[in-house]
Amino acid sequence: MPTSTESRRQDTGYLTVHGLTAGYDAAPIINDISLTVAKGEVVTVIGPNGSGKSTLLKCLTGRLRPRAGQVHLDGHDVTAASGNALTKGGLGYVPQHNDIFPTLTVRENLEMGGYLLPKAQVGERIDYVLQTFPLLRPLLKRSGKLLSGGERKLLGIGRSLISSPKLLILDEPTAGLSPSLARGILDDHVTSLARAGVTILLVEQRAHQAMQIADWCYVLVAGRVELNDAPAALLARPDFGELFLGRSARSQQPAAPGRHLPQATAGPAVTAAGTHQASHDEG
């Protein structure tokens, strides 16, 4: 059973990460991270709280300069690229928090998603988003602060889609949602985007549900990729529950049969405009 990122050919990836090391102070938070996301795939990254998921996403979205390693997007080295450059290069990002502008209407939020596009294209892209998420159409004049949690998350994803991303990074898209709304986001909307050709990197607190829709899964523990494999193969491992709790699969006894995975918690706090709040909390 594959247990390292070497099990995936990086030359087939739309997004490839090799040897990424990053942190905030003297000690790195993530160490030697490598992963591959091929075109058309849904790839999920899971792990216990504090495993380094937030730091990884900050590096991938141009918000933290890695200390070592490389990131390639569609064959181009984007290790040191800014957020705007990554957006122009085809990357979309939906943060866990502050994913919309609450004082703007739904339409205004969607228009803000096209700030890098020629004005003539913005209307066309809004029409595409409304066709993709028809629940947003009757809400176009509603203020963002009056939306429900599920409506807000659809708007956050829709705003990111305005720029026609080839790769969409979703950070904990079901956080704070009810189980039924969470299933709708993952089972309906994320999978429909994948069927439409959008490549997706998903960091998700509901590990089992994320693995059910993913083509491949990476498990982060203590800042390193502990395992990666097809989701079904990982779920078949008797020690998988113990690993997810943050204990190494190489040194712990197998988990008891039927043990449920806990839900991870917070990811990075990023404003809708892409600016960090003053926090280094790790998810």
C-alpha positions as CSV (number, residue, x, y, z in Angstrom):
1,M,0.0,0.0,0.0
2,P,1.5,3.4,-0.9
3,T,2.5,5.5,2.1
4,S,4.4,8.3,0.6
5,T,4.0,11.0,-2.1
6,E,6.4,9.2,-4.3
7,S,3.5,6.9,-5.1
8,R,2.1,9.6,-7.4
9,R,3.9,10.8,-10.5
10,Q,4.4,14.5,-10.1
11,D,4.9,15.0,-13.9
12,T,1.1,14.3,-14.3
13,G,0.0,17.0,-11.8
14,Y,-1.7,20.3,-12.5
15,L,-0.5,21.3,-9.0
16,T,2.7,19.8,-7.8
17,V,4.4,20.5,-4.5
18,H,7.8,19.1,-3.7
19,G,9.7,19.3,-0.5
20,L,7.8,22.2,0.9
21,T,9.0,23.4,4.3
22,A,7.6,26.5,6.0
23,G,6.8,28.2,9.3
24,Y,6.6,31.5,11.2
25,D,9.5,31.4,13.8
26,A,12.6,29.3,14.2
27,A,10.9,25.9,14.0
28,P,9.1,25.0,10.8
29,I,5.4,24.0,11.0
30,I,5.4,21.9,7.8
31,N,8.4,19.8,6.8
32,D,9.2,18.3,3.3
33,I,5.6,18.2,2.1
34,S,5.1,16.8,-1.4
35,L,1.7,16.3,-3.1
36,T,0.2,16.1,-6.6
37,V,-3.2,17.2,-7.9
38,A,-3.9,16.0,-11.4
39,K,-6.3,17.7,-13.8
40,G,-9.9,16.9,-13.0
41,E,-9.2,15.3,-9.7
42,V,-10.7,16.0,-6.2
43,V,-7.8,15.6,-3.8
44,T,-8.4,16.0,-0.1
45,V,-6.0,16.9,2.7
46,I,-7.0,15.8,6.2
47,G,-5.3,15.6,9.5
48,P,-5.7,16.4,13.2
49,N,-5.7,19.9,14.6
50,G,-2.2,21.3,14.5
51,S,-1.0,19.1,11.7
52,G,0.0,22.0,9.4
53,K,-2.9,22.3,7.0
54,S,-3.3,26.0,7.4
55,T,0.4,26.7,6.8
56,L,0.3,24.5,3.7
57,L,-2.6,26.5,2.3
58,K,-0.9,29.8,3.0
59,C,2.1,28.7,1.0
60,L,-0.1,27.4,-1.9
61,T,-2.1,30.7,-2.0
62,G,0.9,33.1,-1.9
63,R,0.4,34.2,1.6
64,L,3.5,32.7,3.2
65,R,6.9,32.3,1.5
66,P,8.2,28.7,2.1
67,R,11.7,28.2,3.4
68,A,12.4,25.3,1.1
69,G,10.7,23.4,-1.7
70,Q,8.9,24.2,-4.9
71,V,5.3,24.7,-6.0
72,H,4.3,24.3,-9.7
73,L,1.0,25.3,-11.2
74,D,0.3,24.0,-14.7
75,G,4.0,23.5,-15.2
76,H,5.0,27.0,-14.0
77,D,7.1,27.6,-10.9
78,V,4.8,29.7,-8.6
79,T,6.7,29.1,-5.3
80,A,7.2,32.9,-4.8
81,A,4.1,34.1,-6.7
82,S,1.7,36.6,-5.2
83,G,-2.0,35.9,-4.7
84,N,-2.9,38.1,-7.7
85,A,-0.4,36.3,-9.9
86,L,-1.8,33.0,-8.8
87,T,-5.3,34.1,-9.6
88,K,-4.2,35.2,-13.0
89,G,-2.5,31.8,-13.4
90,G,-5.8,29.9,-12.8
91,L,-5.9,29.4,-9.0
92,G,-9.1,30.1,-7.0
93,Y,-9.2,30.1,-3.2
94,V,-12.1,30.0,-0.8
95,P,-11.0,30.6,2.8
96,Q,-12.8,29.1,5.8
97,H,-13.5,32.5,7.3
98,N,-14.4,35.8,5.8
99,D,-15.0,34.3,2.4
100,I,-17.4,37.1,1.4
101,F,-17.9,40.8,1.9
102,P,-20.8,40.9,4.4
103,T,-21.8,44.6,3.8
104,L,-22.1,44.1,0.0
105,T,-25.0,42.4,-1.8
106,V,-24.7,39.0,-3.4
107,R,-24.3,40.6,-6.9
108,E,-21.7,43.0,-5.6
109,N,-19.8,40.1,-4.1
110,L,-19.8,38.3,-7.4
111,E,-18.6,41.4,-9.2
112,M,-15.7,41.7,-6.7
113,G,-14.7,38.2,-7.8
114,G,-14.0,39.6,-11.3
115,Y,-11.8,42.5,-10.2
116,L,-8.9,41.2,-12.4
117,L,-11.2,40.6,-15.5
118,P,-12.2,42.9,-18.3
119,K,-15.5,44.5,-17.3
120,A,-17.2,42.9,-20.3
121,Q,-16.5,39.4,-19.0
122,V,-17.7,39.9,-15.5
123,G,-21.4,39.7,-16.5
124,E,-20.9,36.5,-18.4
125,R,-19.1,34.9,-15.5
126,I,-21.9,36.0,-13.1
127,D,-24.4,34.3,-15.4
128,Y,-22.3,31.1,-15.3
129,V,-22.2,31.2,-11.5
130,L,-26.0,31.7,-11.3
131,Q,-26.5,28.7,-13.6
132,T,-24.1,26.6,-11.4
133,F,-25.7,27.8,-8.1
134,P,-29.3,28.7,-9.0
135,L,-30.1,29.2,-5.3
136,L,-28.1,32.5,-5.5
137,R,-30.3,34.1,-8.3
138,P,-33.2,35.2,-6.0
139,L,-30.7,36.5,-3.5
140,L,-28.8,38.9,-5.8
141,K,-30.0,42.0,-4.0
142,R,-29.6,40.6,-0.5
143,S,-26.8,41.8,1.8
144,G,-24.1,39.2,2.5
145,K,-24.7,39.6,6.3
146,L,-28.3,38.4,5.9
147,L,-27.3,35.1,4.2
148,S,-27.6,31.7,5.9
149,G,-24.4,29.7,6.5
150,G,-25.1,27.5,3.4
151,E,-26.0,30.5,1.2
152,R,-22.8,32.3,2.3
153,K,-20.6,29.4,1.5
154,L,-22.2,29.0,-2.0
155,L,-21.5,32.7,-2.5
156,G,-17.9,32.4,-1.4
157,I,-17.4,29.5,-3.9
158,G,-19.3,31.4,-6.6
159,R,-17.2,34.5,-6.1
160,S,-14.0,32.5,-6.6
161,L,-15.5,30.9,-9.8
162,I,-15.9,34.3,-11.4
163,S,-12.2,34.3,-12.3
164,S,-12.6,30.9,-14.2
165,P,-10.1,29.0,-12.0
166,K,-8.6,25.8,-13.3
167,L,-7.7,24.8,-9.7
168,L,-10.0,25.6,-6.8
169,I,-8.6,25.3,-3.2
170,L,-11.4,25.0,-0.6
171,D,-10.5,25.5,3.0
172,E,-13.0,23.7,5.4
173,P,-16.0,24.6,3.3
174,T,-18.4,22.8,5.6
175,A,-17.2,24.4,8.9
176,G,-20.1,25.6,11.0
177,L,-22.7,24.0,8.7
178,S,-25.3,21.5,9.7
179,P,-24.8,17.9,8.7
180,S,-27.4,18.2,5.9
181,L,-26.0,21.4,4.5
182,A,-22.4,20.0,4.7
183,R,-23.5,16.9,2.7
184,G,-25.0,19.3,0.1
185,I,-21.9,21.3,-0.2
186,L,-19.6,18.3,-0.7
187,D,-21.9,15.7,-2.4
188,D,-23.7,18.1,-4.7
189,H,-21.7,21.3,-5.3
190,V,-18.1,20.2,-5.0
191,T,-18.7,17.0,-7.1
192,S,-20.6,19.0,-9.7
193,L,-17.7,21.4,-10.1
194,A,-15.3,18.5,-10.5
195,R,-17.6,17.1,-13.2
196,A,-17.5,20.4,-15.0
197,G,-13.7,20.2,-15.2
198,V,-12.5,22.2,-12.2
199,T,-9.6,20.6,-10.4
200,I,-10.1,20.7,-6.6
201,L,-7.9,20.6,-3.6
202,L,-10.1,20.2,-0.5
203,V,-9.0,20.7,3.1
204,E,-12.0,19.4,5.1
205,Q,-12.9,18.8,8.8
206,R,-15.4,16.1,7.9
207,A,-12.8,13.5,6.9
208,H,-15.1,10.6,6.0
209,Q,-17.3,12.7,3.9
210,A,-14.4,14.4,2.1
211,M,-12.8,11.0,1.4
212,Q,-16.1,9.7,-0.1
213,I,-15.9,12.3,-2.9
214,A,-12.1,12.4,-3.3
215,D,-9.9,10.6,-5.9
216,W,-6.9,10.8,-3.6
217,C,-6.2,11.6,0.0
218,Y,-3.2,13.0,1.9
219,V,-3.0,12.6,5.7
220,L,-0.9,15.3,7.5
221,V,0.4,14.5,11.0
222,A,2.8,16.9,12.9
223,G,3.6,18.8,9.8
224,R,4.5,15.9,7.5
225,V,2.6,13.7,5.0
226,E,2.2,10.5,7.0
227,L,0.1,8.6,4.4
228,N,-1.3,9.2,0.9
229,D,-3.5,6.8,-1.0
230,A,-6.9,6.2,-2.6
231,P,-9.5,6.9,0.1
232,A,-10.9,3.4,0.1
233,A,-7.4,2.0,0.7
234,L,-6.8,4.4,3.6
235,L,-10.1,3.6,5.2
236,A,-9.4,-0.1,5.1
237,R,-6.3,0.3,7.2
238,P,-6.9,-0.9,10.8
239,D,-4.6,1.8,12.2
240,F,-6.2,4.7,10.3
241,G,-8.2,6.1,13.2
242,E,-5.2,6.2,15.5
243,L,-3.2,8.0,12.8
244,F,-5.9,10.6,12.4
245,L,-5.8,11.3,16.1
246,G,-2.2,12.3,15.6
247,R,-0.3,9.2,16.6
248,S,2.1,7.6,14.1
249,A,0.8,4.6,12.3
250,R,4.2,3.1,12.6
251,S,4.3,3.1,16.4
252,Q,0.8,2.7,17.7
253,Q,-1.5,-0.3,18.0
254,P,-4.4,-0.7,15.5
255,A,-7.5,1.3,16.3
256,A,-10.5,-0.5,17.7
257,P,-12.9,-1.6,14.9
258,G,-15.6,0.9,14.0
259,R,-13.9,3.8,15.7
260,H,-15.0,7.1,14.3
261,L,-12.6,9.8,13.1
262,P,-12.8,13.1,15.1
263,Q,-13.5,16.3,13.3
264,A,-10.6,18.7,12.8
265,T,-11.0,22.3,13.6
266,A,-10.1,25.8,12.4
267,G,-8.1,26.7,9.4
268,P,-6.5,30.1,8.6
269,A,-8.4,33.3,9.0
270,V,-8.3,35.2,5.7
271,T,-10.4,38.1,4.6
272,A,-12.5,38.0,1.5
273,A,-9.9,40.3,-0.1
274,G,-7.2,37.8,0.8
275,T,-5.6,39.6,3.8
276,H,-4.6,37.6,6.9
277,Q,-5.9,38.4,10.3
278,A,-3.4,38.4,13.0
279,S,-3.4,34.7,13.9
280,H,-1.1,31.8,13.3
281,D,-3.5,29.2,14.6
282,E,-2.8,25.9,13.0
283,G,-5.5,23.5,11.6
